[in-house]
Amino acid sequence: MKNYLLIYILFISLIFNAGYTLNGGVSYTVNSARQISFANVAIHINIKEYKNYLSDKNHIKNKKILNKNKTKYKNRYLTSFSDGSYAVTYKNNIKISYYYNPNGKLELIDFNIGKDYPSKRIGYDIKGELNSITLDVSKEEQFVFNKNKKLIAHWIGNNCYNEQGELIMTRE
């Protein structure tokens, strides 16, 4: 009799559970994000291939566009940051972004690896050395690590937090 009761309970639970679909996403810890971020990453690039981008040739125009809170202009996308720096991504190659200081001097080149989430953005400084890696785990969340694998920023939406969870920057 116990066996029949056990089989009956299993059968009923299967019927009720069969109709439910599990929904949800993958959540990342800092350590799991770090491991994914640094897998198969080159520590150096040939910066000479990007010499035409060492200064933003459209610096004045880009700043005017950003001051109007626009993020698109003809052949490029723009992102401004609260510290006055900005990024330019050209529409003909959206896998590479150029990050400039407020004076239009290149600080970082970012290579976007991957199409879906998670995807990586690998940043190299003006010497061609690995500077940082950003792991985009969703449209709203990114982890940023320095070359020594230390968490330097955790973006959630437009807010950027440091390792202690303190707000350090925003983006528009």
Buried (B, 14 or more C-beta within 10 A) or exposed (E): EEEEEEEEEEEEEEEEEEEEEEEEEEEBEEEBBBEBBBEEEEEEBEBEEBEEBBEBEBBEEBBEBBEEEEBEBEEBBBBBBEEEBBBBBBEEEEEBBBBBBEEBEBBBBBBBEEEEEBBBBBBBBBEBEBBBBBBBBEEEBBBBBBBEEEBBBBBEEEEBBEEEEEEBBEBE
